[in-house]
Amino acid sequence: MEHQTTIGIYDNGEETSKEQYLNNIDVIMKTVLKKNIYNLCLKIDGNWIAWDDLPGIEKAFTDFRNYIVEHGEDDEDGTCIINNNNPEYQGNPIDVEGGDIEFERSFNISDGIGFAILFSTEHWYASDINKLPDMGLELSGDMNDIDGDYYEFEV
């Protein structure tokens, strides 16, 4: 897919319980992707899931959510720790702020806590829509496009 803008949504995982973690994933999926007014695509196993493939997008989110359900556990402080031995979710996401817009996978778990969800779109530039709707999750988000326009926003 020839994309123009990469969007990241991040949960640093600090003081985030498993229940809250799952709620964040659910709200992102329902708000942004179920309606998909922003034409956002996901990348799973190196393959793009097109913005109009809502069953494919829902399956990707459900698989990620189920992984957290199965492998996440709250520690004594109430922070969800994820036993991340699945290479599909391992690693750190790209540096969107630094201008990276190409990525290998949409779902990333960092250091057993926190996640990054990366999207892409070929339908608009970051300067056209410089934020996604505030979902009240108090998560951070950013976007960058092929022209180097960068924006941060709260999700």
GUFIMI-860084 format. One line per 4 residues: number of its first residue (from 0); their letters; for each residue x, y, z of N, C-alpha, C, O, CB. Coordinates in Angstrom, 3 decimals. Glycine has a CB too. Layout:
<sites>
NUM	A	X,Y,Z,X,Y,Z,X,Y,Z,X,Y,Z,X,Y,Z  ...
</sites>
This chain:
<sites>
0	MEHQ	0.838,-1.179,0.000,0.000,0.000,0.000,0.879,1.237,0.000,1.834,1.317,0.773,-0.951,0.001,1.207  0.580,2.171,-0.829,1.292,3.446,-0.875,0.610,4.393,0.101,-0.414,4.995,-0.222,1.316,4.044,-2.330  1.176,4.523,1.289,0.487,5.353,2.264,1.104,6.737,2.371,2.258,6.959,2.002,0.498,4.683,3.614  0.304,7.661,2.885,0.728,9.044,3.006,0.959,9.452,4.449,1.799,10.310,4.722,-0.292,9.949,2.380
4	TTIG	0.229,8.851,5.374,0.303,9.254,6.782,0.348,8.017,7.667,-0.381,7.051,7.442,-0.902,10.152,7.167  1.218,8.058,8.681,1.291,7.019,9.706,0.833,7.629,11.021,1.236,8.737,11.377,2.740,6.429,9.828  -0.016,6.894,11.743,-0.601,7.353,12.994,-0.249,6.348,14.081,-0.363,5.141,13.868,-2.147,7.530,12.869  0.175,6.830,15.238,0.465,5.971,16.377,-0.380,6.354,17.568,-0.581,7.538,17.839,1.939,6.038,16.738
8	IYDN	-0.879,5.357,18.285,-1.566,5.559,19.560,-0.815,4.728,20.586,-0.530,3.553,20.354,-3.101,5.154,19.485  -0.489,5.349,21.737,0.419,4.734,22.698,-0.168,4.703,24.104,-0.768,5.672,24.569,1.739,5.474,22.711  0.022,3.570,24.764,-0.281,3.416,26.178,1.016,2.961,26.823,1.484,1.852,26.566,-1.471,2.390,26.436  1.608,3.819,27.668,2.913,3.474,28.249,2.818,2.369,29.284,3.843,1.858,29.736,3.539,4.695,28.878
12	GEET	1.601,1.991,29.668,1.411,0.854,30.560,1.642,1.140,32.025,1.333,0.301,32.871,2.296,-0.228,30.154  2.177,2.302,32.346,2.434,2.628,33.748,1.117,2.807,34.476,0.275,3.611,34.077,3.300,3.902,33.873  0.951,2.057,35.539,-0.245,2.109,36.369,-1.513,1.773,35.588,-2.598,2.245,35.929,-0.376,3.478,36.991  -1.380,0.970,34.555,-2.536,0.546,33.773,-2.864,-0.900,34.130,-2.051,-1.800,33.919,-2.267,0.697,32.242
16	SKEQ	-4.059,-1.115,34.672,-4.472,-2.472,35.025,-4.867,-3.220,33.757,-5.057,-2.626,32.696,-5.650,-2.450,36.044  -4.984,-4.521,33.891,-5.396,-5.346,32.759,-6.780,-4.912,32.263,-7.003,-4.801,31.058,-5.407,-6.843,33.153  -7.692,-4.672,33.180,-9.039,-4.245,32.805,-8.999,-2.924,32.031,-9.680,-2.772,31.016,-9.922,-4.101,34.058  -8.207,-1.984,32.511,-8.089,-0.682,31.842,-7.425,-0.831,30.472,-7.833,-0.197,29.499,-7.282,0.303,32.717
20	YLNN	-6.420,-1.661,30.415,-5.703,-1.957,29.170,-6.674,-2.472,28.108,-6.682,-1.996,26.973,-4.580,-2.994,29.420  -7.495,-3.456,28.498,-8.466,-4.038,27.576,-9.522,-3.012,27.172,-9.949,-2.972,26.018,-9.134,-5.261,28.209  -9.938,-2.189,28.127,-10.901,-1.132,27.810,-10.314,-0.163,26.778,-11.004,0.231,25.838,-11.309,-0.368,29.092  -9.056,0.219,26.947,-8.418,1.122,25.994,-8.430,0.528,24.588,-8.738,1.222,23.619,-6.980,1.427,26.426
24	IDVI	-8.099,-0.741,24.481,-8.094,-1.412,23.174,-9.503,-1.431,22.586,-9.691,-1.164,21.400,-7.545,-2.857,23.300  -10.493,-1.750,23.425,-11.884,-1.796,22.958,-12.354,-0.435,22.450,-12.972,-0.344,21.390,-12.802,-2.274,24.083  -12.062,0.621,23.207,-12.517,1.955,22.815,-11.844,2.391,21.522,-12.497,2.968,20.654,-12.235,2.974,23.931  -10.551,2.124,21.379,-9.855,2.479,20.138,-10.496,1.746,18.964,-10.781,2.351,17.931,-8.341,2.136,20.232
28	MKTV	-10.720,0.450,19.124,-11.317,-0.324,18.040,-12.703,0.200,17.678,-12.996,0.419,16.502,-11.402,-1.797,18.429  -13.544,0.401,18.668,-14.916,0.822,18.393,-14.998,2.235,17.842,-15.763,2.492,16.912,-15.742,0.727,19.645  -14.221,3.151,18.399,-14.316,4.553,18.003,-13.681,4.822,16.653,-14.277,5.469,15.792,-13.673,5.425,19.042  -12.480,4.326,16.476,-11.745,4.676,15.258,-12.024,3.705,14.123,-12.242,4.135,12.990,-10.258,4.716,15.539
32	LKKN	-12.022,2.420,14.397,-12.054,1.458,13.306,-13.443,0.972,12.927,-13.695,0.718,11.749,-11.226,0.300,13.661  -14.334,0.835,13.867,-15.675,0.356,13.514,-16.343,1.329,12.553,-16.979,0.911,11.585,-16.543,0.172,14.779  -16.204,2.606,12.814,-16.746,3.617,11.913,-15.776,3.842,10.757,-16.188,4.050,9.616,-17.015,4.944,12.668  -14.519,3.797,11.062,-13.397,3.979,10.125,-13.600,5.136,9.161,-13.368,5.011,7.958,-13.180,2.716,9.336
36	IYNL	-14.035,6.257,9.706,-14.192,7.456,8.892,-12.850,8.029,8.458,-12.793,8.888,7.577,-14.975,8.503,9.654  -11.776,7.558,9.071,-10.448,8.059,8.736,-9.705,7.156,7.756,-8.557,7.432,7.409,-9.633,8.220,9.990  -10.349,6.084,7.311,-9.753,5.161,6.330,-8.409,4.618,6.807,-7.428,4.637,6.062,-9.574,5.864,4.981  -8.363,4.135,8.044,-7.126,3.636,8.633,-6.923,2.162,8.298,-7.859,1.363,8.346,-7.135,3.839,10.153
40	CLKI	-5.687,1.821,7.958,-5.311,0.446,7.625,-4.365,-0.088,8.701,-3.667,0.676,9.367,-4.642,0.374,6.214  -4.354,-1.402,8.857,-3.450,-2.083,9.773,-2.486,-2.943,8.978,-2.750,-3.311,7.833,-4.233,-2.938,10.794  -1.358,-3.256,9.611,-0.402,-4.176,8.996,-0.160,-5.330,9.963,0.310,-5.130,11.083,0.942,-3.449,8.636  -0.491,-6.549,9.509,-0.357,-7.757,10.314,0.464,-8.761,9.508,0.182,-9.011,8.336,-1.762,-8.349,10.707
44	DGNW	1.478,-9.330,10.148,2.335,-10.320,9.476,2.870,-9.798,8.146,3.011,-10.560,7.189,1.562,-11.620,9.244  3.166,-8.507,8.085,3.717,-7.914,6.867,2.705,-7.652,5.779,3.073,-7.207,4.692,4.768,-8.785,6.330  1.419,-7.921,6.045,0.363,-7.713,5.051,-0.594,-6.633,5.515,-0.945,-6.558,6.693,-0.402,-9.019,4.785  -1.009,-5.801,4.580,-1.952,-4.735,4.891,-3.374,-5.262,4.976,-3.788,-6.103,4.179,-1.868,-3.634,3.849
48	IAWD	-4.116,-4.756,5.955,-5.557,-4.964,6.037,-6.170,-3.627,5.638,-6.001,-2.630,6.340,-6.028,-5.440,7.496  -6.868,-3.606,4.536,-7.404,-2.370,3.977,-8.465,-1.761,4.886,-9.122,-2.462,5.657,-7.988,-2.627,2.593  -8.617,-0.458,4.782,-9.549,0.284,5.631,-10.988,-0.188,5.480,-11.784,-0.048,6.409,-9.469,1.755,5.315  -11.333,-0.746,4.324,-12.715,-1.176,4.114,-12.935,-2.656,4.449,-14.034,-3.178,4.266,-13.117,-0.916,2.677
52	DLPG	-11.887,-3.328,4.940,-12.007,-4.720,5.380,-12.292,-4.737,6.884,-11.449,-5.153,7.679,-10.706,-5.534,5.046  -13.482,-4.284,7.261,-13.814,-4.183,8.682,-13.749,-5.518,9.411,-13.300,-5.540,10.557,-15.186,-3.597,8.841  -14.176,-6.649,8.811,-14.008,-7.929,9.514,-12.528,-8.256,9.771,-12.191,-8.791,10.827,-14.655,-9.061,8.703  -11.657,-7.943,8.829,-10.225,-8.186,9.009,-9.635,-7.310,10.097,-8.812,-7.770,10.887,-9.485,-7.953,7.708
56	IEKA	-10.047,-6.051,10.146,-9.578,-5.131,11.182,-10.083,-5.582,12.546,-9.331,-5.595,13.520,-10.043,-3.686,10.886  -11.349,-5.951,12.610,-11.904,-6.414,13.875,-11.201,-7.686,14.356,-10.942,-7.832,15.550,-13.407,-6.664,13.732  -10.892,-8.599,13.445,-10.182,-9.824,13.813,-8.790,-9.502,14.358,-8.363,-10.096,15.348,-10.073,-10.768,12.601  -8.084,-8.572,13.724,-6.739,-8.203,14.185,-6.796,-7.627,15.594,-5.971,-7.976,16.439,-6.093,-7.186,13.220
60	FTDF	-7.759,-6.749,15.858,-7.917,-6.194,17.201,-8.319,-7.269,18.196,-7.803,-7.304,19.313,-8.954,-5.073,17.198  -9.231,-8.144,17.803,-9.685,-9.217,18.689,-8.533,-10.160,19.020,-8.401,-10.587,20.167,-10.847,-9.999,18.043  -7.704,-10.488,18.046,-6.545,-11.342,18.302,-5.589,-10.685,19.296,-5.087,-11.345,20.205,-5.810,-11.653,16.990  -5.335,-9.380,19.124,-4.461,-8.645,20.038,-5.070,-8.614,21.437,-4.380,-8.847,22.430,-4.218,-7.207,19.523
64	RNYI	-6.359,-8.326,21.505,-7.046,-8.271,22.797,-6.999,-9.634,23.483,-6.733,-9.714,24.682,-8.510,-7.814,22.616  -7.255,-10.702,22.734,-7.219,-12.048,23.304,-5.827,-12.406,23.805,-5.683,-13.115,24.801,-7.677,-13.070,22.273  -4.813,-11.920,23.121,-3.443,-12.166,23.579,-3.225,-11.519,24.951,-2.606,-12.115,25.832,-2.414,-11.619,22.550  -3.734,-10.305,25.123,-3.610,-9.614,26.415,-4.405,-10.366,27.483,-3.925,-10.535,28.604,-4.105,-8.140,26.305
68	VEHG	-5.607,-10.814,27.148,-6.425,-11.571,28.094,-5.660,-12.810,28.558,-5.629,-13.114,29.751,-7.782,-11.974,27.453  -5.050,-13.517,27.623,-4.369,-14.769,27.941,-3.024,-14.566,28.643,-2.669,-15.343,29.529,-4.158,-15.561,26.680  -2.281,-13.539,28.261,-0.904,-13.392,28.749,-0.675,-12.210,29.683,0.436,-12.032,30.182,0.011,-13.263,27.592  -1.696,-11.403,29.929,-1.552,-10.262,30.824,-1.997,-10.596,32.225,-2.952,-11.346,32.429,-2.336,-9.083,30.307
72	EDDE	-1.292,-10.029,33.193,-1.633,-10.262,34.593,-1.226,-9.040,35.404,-0.131,-8.507,35.221,-0.939,-11.549,35.138  -2.103,-8.595,36.298,-1.780,-7.447,37.145,-0.771,-7.851,38.208,-0.901,-8.900,38.838,-3.054,-6.875,37.802  0.241,-7.002,38.400,1.201,-7.247,39.476,0.637,-6.691,40.782,-0.511,-6.249,40.828,2.586,-6.602,39.151  1.448,-6.716,41.845,0.976,-6.277,43.158,0.604,-4.800,43.188,-0.153,-4.379,44.063,2.032,-6.550,44.199
76	DGTC	1.119,-4.002,42.254,0.776,-2.581,42.175,-0.418,-2.314,41.268,-0.840,-1.168,41.119,1.966,-1.792,41.686  -0.961,-3.361,40.665,-2.104,-3.203,39.783,-1.747,-2.844,38.351,-2.612,-2.424,37.583,-2.998,-2.170,40.329  -0.475,-3.006,37.983,-0.028,-2.738,36.621,-0.031,-4.035,35.828,0.492,-5.051,36.287,1.382,-2.093,36.612  -0.613,-4.000,34.651,-0.678,-5.197,33.816,0.701,-5.488,33.212,1.284,-4.654,32.520,-1.740,-5.026,32.694
80	IINN	1.199,-6.681,33.493,2.457,-7.160,32.922,2.092,-8.227,31.895,1.306,-9.132,32.178,3.436,-7.730,34.037  2.663,-8.113,30.712,2.324,-9.026,29.624,3.517,-9.913,29.312,4.593,-9.422,28.973,1.883,-8.247,28.365  3.326,-11.213,29.427,4.348,-12.168,29.046,4.364,-12.205,27.520,3.585,-12.921,26.891,4.078,-13.596,29.667  5.259,-11.426,26.948,5.245,-11.234,25.498,6.265,-12.131,24.812,7.376,-11.701,24.501,5.520,-9.771,25.152
84	NNPE	5.883,-13.366,24.583,6.775,-14.274,23.868,6.306,-14.506,22.431,6.822,-15.383,21.739,6.872,-15.607,24.607  5.342,-13.731,21.996,4.828,-13.855,20.635,5.541,-12.841,19.738,5.364,-11.636,19.923,3.281,-13.640,20.600  6.335,-13.295,18.781,7.076,-12.351,17.936,6.169,-11.410,17.152,6.611,-10.355,16.697,7.955,-13.110,16.975  4.910,-11.786,16.994,3.974,-10.913,16.270,3.776,-9.580,16.986,3.455,-8.575,16.351,2.624,-11.611,16.098
88	YQGN	3.965,-9.566,18.306,3.728,-8.346,19.089,4.995,-7.803,19.746,4.925,-6.786,20.437,2.688,-8.614,20.154  6.130,-8.431,19.561,7.361,-7.995,20.210,7.964,-6.794,19.517,7.751,-6.553,18.329,8.364,-9.121,20.245  8.725,-6.050,20.299,9.497,-4.966,19.720,8.935,-3.605,20.031,7.841,-3.458,20.575,9.584,-5.136,18.255  9.709,-2.629,19.672,9.311,-1.251,19.859,8.852,-0.697,18.526,9.390,-1.042,17.474,10.464,-0.409,20.445
92	PIDV	7.857,0.161,18.584,7.370,0.726,17.324,8.367,1.713,16.726,9.377,2.052,17.344,6.026,1.417,17.540  8.074,2.149,15.556,8.920,3.118,14.873,8.845,4.474,15.575,7.985,4.691,16.428,8.505,3.252,13.395  9.734,5.366,15.217,9.767,6.720,15.763,9.002,7.640,14.819,9.587,8.251,13.925,11.237,7.218,15.962  7.695,7.734,15.022,6.856,8.553,14.153,7.304,10.012,14.226,7.377,10.699,13.208,5.363,8.421,14.546
96	EGGD	7.604,10.475,15.438,8.048,11.864,15.601,9.326,12.134,14.815,9.505,13.220,14.263,8.272,12.183,17.083  10.214,11.143,14.765,11.476,11.294,14.054,11.355,11.197,12.540,12.342,11.362,11.824,12.432,10.269,14.528  10.135,10.928,12.048,9.917,10.892,10.612,9.758,9.505,10.030,9.555,9.357,8.825,11.029,11.562,9.938  9.846,8.475,10.877,9.625,7.115,10.377,8.142,6.932,10.078,7.296,7.191,10.935,10.117,6.048,11.406
100	IEFE	7.827,6.488,8.868,6.421,6.223,8.547,6.209,4.791,8.059,5.067,4.350,7.925,5.929,7.208,7.489  7.283,4.065,7.793,7.173,2.666,7.378,7.293,1.787,8.614,8.151,2.024,9.464,8.266,2.297,6.319  6.441,0.774,8.719,6.482,-0.123,9.870,6.141,-1.534,9.448,5.525,-1.759,8.405,5.523,0.349,10.965  6.554,-2.491,10.281,6.357,-3.912,9.994,5.068,-4.476,10.561,4.481,-5.389,9.981,7.506,-4.694,10.526
104	RSFN	4.619,-3.938,11.699,3.430,-4.471,12.354,2.679,-3.343,13.042,3.281,-2.371,13.500,3.806,-5.574,13.368  1.384,-3.477,13.111,0.546,-2.445,13.726,0.496,-2.556,15.246,0.376,-1.536,15.925,-0.855,-2.521,13.169  0.584,-3.766,15.799,0.460,-3.949,17.243,1.823,-4.276,17.835,2.486,-5.220,17.404,-0.560,-5.066,17.574  2.240,-3.484,18.833,3.536,-3.673,19.485,3.370,-3.597,20.990,2.691,-2.710,21.506,4.556,-2.620,19.003
108	ISDG	3.996,-4.536,21.693,4.057,-4.501,23.150,5.510,-4.234,23.515,6.417,-4.928,23.056,3.525,-5.847,23.801  5.719,-3.215,24.349,7.075,-2.820,24.710,7.404,-3.233,26.131,6.700,-2.860,27.070,7.255,-1.318,24.548  8.464,-3.998,26.291,8.990,-4.373,27.608,7.951,-4.985,28.546,8.040,-4.814,29.762,9.585,-3.170,28.262  6.982,-5.688,28.001,5.989,-6.358,28.820,4.911,-5.456,29.381,3.951,-5.938,29.981,6.657,-7.037,29.924
112	IGFA	5.055,-4.144,29.194,4.000,-3.209,29.589,3.833,-2.204,28.459,4.772,-1.928,27.713,4.337,-2.488,30.950  2.674,-1.684,28.349,2.426,-0.662,27.345,2.293,-1.217,25.941,2.822,-2.282,25.625,3.517,0.344,27.374  1.585,-0.485,25.111,1.450,-0.888,23.725,1.503,0.319,22.810,1.300,1.460,23.225,0.156,-1.654,23.515  1.776,0.032,21.575,1.664,1.019,20.507,0.842,0.372,19.409,1.076,-0.779,19.039,3.078,1.488,19.979
116	ILFS	-0.112,1.110,18.895,-0.885,0.657,17.749,-0.614,1.646,16.623,-0.847,2.847,16.761,-2.427,0.553,18.081  -0.123,1.125,15.521,0.210,1.958,14.367,-0.789,1.716,13.242,-1.159,0.579,12.947,1.648,1.672,13.883  -1.208,2.797,12.630,-2.127,2.758,11.499,-1.481,3.492,10.333,-0.493,4.209,10.495,-3.510,3.389,11.865  -2.048,3.300,9.184,-1.620,4.050,8.025,-2.846,4.396,7.193,-3.870,3.715,7.251,-0.584,3.252,7.194
120	TEHW	-2.724,5.465,6.420,-3.788,5.807,5.490,-3.185,6.348,4.206,-2.153,7.020,4.217,-4.755,6.831,6.111  -3.833,6.051,3.131,-3.422,6.587,1.836,-4.376,7.685,1.379,-4.243,8.202,0.270,-3.359,5.470,0.787  -5.336,8.043,2.229,-6.398,8.953,1.828,-6.222,10.398,2.267,-6.936,11.269,1.770,-7.666,8.458,2.348  -5.308,10.684,3.174,-5.116,12.061,3.616,-3.722,12.241,4.230,-3.052,11.275,4.593,-6.207,12.454,4.634
124	YASD	-3.315,13.492,4.331,-2.039,13.862,4.946,-2.284,14.311,6.383,-3.402,14.668,6.754,-1.332,14.986,4.132  -1.227,14.287,7.181,-1.335,14.704,8.579,-1.841,16.139,8.687,-2.577,16.460,9.620,0.021,14.570,9.282  -1.467,16.995,7.763,-1.916,18.390,7.816,-3.407,18.537,7.506,-4.007,19.556,7.851,-1.110,19.229,6.841  -4.013,17.536,6.861,-5.445,17.576,6.577,-6.268,17.312,7.836,-7.252,18.002,8.103,-5.800,16.554,5.494
128	INKL	-5.861,16.322,8.592,-6.537,15.958,9.848,-5.426,15.788,10.876,-4.765,14.750,10.911,-7.428,14.626,9.703  -5.219,16.798,11.708,-4.062,16.738,12.591,-4.337,16.087,13.936,-3.508,16.156,14.843,-3.545,18.104,12.814  -5.508,15.449,14.070,-5.753,14.651,15.271,-6.935,13.733,15.018,-7.756,13.968,14.131,-6.013,15.558,16.509  -6.997,12.696,15.812,-8.153,11.803,15.827,-9.054,12.259,16.965,-8.632,13.085,17.774,-7.727,10.291,15.994
132	PDMG	-10.257,11.759,17.055,-11.149,12.214,18.126,-10.603,11.854,19.503,-10.024,10.784,19.692,-12.541,11.609,17.948  -10.791,12.760,20.464,-10.398,12.487,21.839,-11.374,11.463,22.400,-12.574,11.721,22.490,-10.377,13.796,22.707  -10.855,10.308,22.773,-11.694,9.211,23.261,-11.751,9.178,24.778,-12.361,8.281,25.360,-11.180,7.881,22.739  -11.112,10.162,25.428,-11.136,10.232,26.880,-10.275,9.187,27.558,-10.479,8.901,28.738,-12.528,10.097,27.359
136	LELS	-9.316,8.608,26.848,-8.481,7.548,27.407,-7.197,8.069,28.047,-6.501,7.324,28.738,-8.135,6.558,26.331  -6.882,9.332,27.823,-5.648,9.946,28.320,-4.414,9.224,27.801,-3.428,9.056,28.520,-5.637,9.956,29.843  -4.482,8.798,26.543,-3.343,8.196,25.865,-2.762,9.225,24.910,-3.428,10.194,24.546,-3.751,6.892,25.109  -1.523,9.009,24.510,-0.905,9.926,23.561,-1.002,9.362,22.151,-1.098,8.151,21.953,0.564,10.190,23.936
140	GDMN	-0.976,10.249,21.195,-1.002,9.863,19.803,-0.169,10.834,18.994,0.033,11.981,19.396,-2.437,9.805,19.278  0.307,10.375,17.865,1.012,11.270,16.962,0.855,10.770,15.539,0.441,9.635,15.300,2.502,11.383,17.343  1.190,11.631,14.611,1.124,11.263,13.196,2.172,12.042,12.428,2.565,13.147,12.803,-0.289,11.526,12.612  2.610,11.433,11.345,3.572,12.051,10.452,3.233,11.580,9.045,2.699,10.487,8.857,5.054,11.692,10.847
144	DIDG	3.550,12.416,8.058,3.232,12.026,6.691,4.458,12.132,5.794,5.538,12.514,6.244,2.100,12.890,6.140  4.283,11.794,4.537,5.413,11.756,3.610,5.999,13.137,3.351,7.113,13.240,2.837,4.987,11.133,2.300  5.271,14.208,3.696,5.792,15.571,3.563,6.532,16.020,4.821,7.103,17.110,4.844,4.656,16.540,3.259  6.527,15.179,5.883,7.207,15.524,7.124,6.372,16.353,8.076,6.904,16.880,9.053,8.454,16.252,6.819
148	DYYE	5.068,16.488,7.819,4.187,17.198,8.750,3.932,16.281,9.940,3.491,15.143,9.777,2.835,17.625,8.059  4.218,16.792,11.149,4.113,15.996,12.365,3.154,16.667,13.331,3.184,17.886,13.499,5.495,15.801,13.020  2.294,15.863,13.972,1.355,16.371,14.972,1.258,15.389,16.121,1.332,14.176,15.927,-0.038,16.620,14.351  1.089,15.930,17.330,0.794,15.136,18.508,-0.633,15.438,18.936,-1.133,16.538,18.703,1.804,15.428,19.659
152	FEV	-1.288,14.472,19.555,-2.647,14.670,20.018,-2.925,13.728,21.177,-2.160,12.796,21.422,-3.657,14.449,18.876  -4.017,13.970,21.888,-4.429,13.104,22.985,-5.611,12.262,22.526,-6.493,12.729,21.805,-4.794,13.933,24.250  -5.602,11.021,22.961,-6.677,10.105,22.568,-7.571,9.860,23.760,-8.546,9.116,23.659,-6.113,8.765,22.023
</sites>
